[in-house]
Amino acid sequence: MNVETRSDIRTETWPEDIFQALKRADIRQVAFVPDAGHTRLILDCERNGAMSCVSLTSEEEGIGMLAGAWLGGERGVLLMQSSGVGNCINALSLIEECRFPLLMLVTMRGEWGEFNPWQLPMGQGTPAVLANAGVVVQRAEHAHEVGEMVLAAAQMAFSTNRPVAVLVGQRVIGAKDFEAKAEH
């Protein structure tokens, strides 16, 4: 089986499409737990003088940070991997009760071509967990649709004061395999 690895997808344009969508949506704060799927996007955001990027120790910190950003008049985005969604459940009650907008971009694991069994439970549960927590969930399965979907999700989140998550499918970010893991 020929499985795509991270090194094979570095030429994809979807991270640039997301970056352009974030700029168009006037995103000023970017909260993230470092993640290989978001590497190029994080680097682009860090190079942009108009965006303040904060590396978190845990994903739920980003919810409080972005609520504060909103209160301070700025828009933000939380970048995470699907395994981090479970860390956010209690913090999402802040968004629900206080009616803050929250834009989340979630790179999916535990799906197509996954090699790590520990990624399966949260990867498979992420859409339902987010929906049950009151988050509007949108899913990008093709690289060409990611930028437009992120822009539409930002518009929805900031116009309706609701949490919106765009799940970037594992086929878009690429799957690792045991051989590629062993080589690095």
HELIX and SHEET records of a PDB file:
HELIX    1   1 ARG A    6  ILE A    9  1                                   4    
HELIX    2   2 TRP A   14  ARG A   24  1                                  11    
HELIX    3   3 ALA A   36  HIS A   38  5                                   3    
HELIX    4   4 THR A   39  ARG A   47  1                                   9    
HELIX    5   5 GLU A   59  LEU A   71  1                                  13    
HELIX    6   6 SER A   82  CYS A   88  5                                   7    
HELIX    7   7 LEU A   92  CYS A   98  1                                   7    
HELIX    8   8 PRO A  117  GLN A  119  5                                   3    
HELIX    9   9 LEU A  120  ASN A  132  1                                  13    
HELIX   10  10 ALA A  143  THR A  160  1                                  18    
HELIX   11  11 GLN A  170  ILE A  173  1                                   4    
HELIX   12  12 PHE A  178  GLU A  183  1                                   6    
SHEET    1   A 6 SER A  52  SER A  55  0                                        
SHEET    2   A 6 ILE A  27  PHE A  32  1                                        
SHEET    3   A 6 ARG A  75  GLN A  81  1                                        
SHEET    4   A 6 LEU A 102  THR A 107  1                                        
SHEET    5   A 6 PRO A 163  VAL A 168  1                                        
SHEET    6   A 6 VAL A 136  ALA A 140  1                                        
END                                                                             
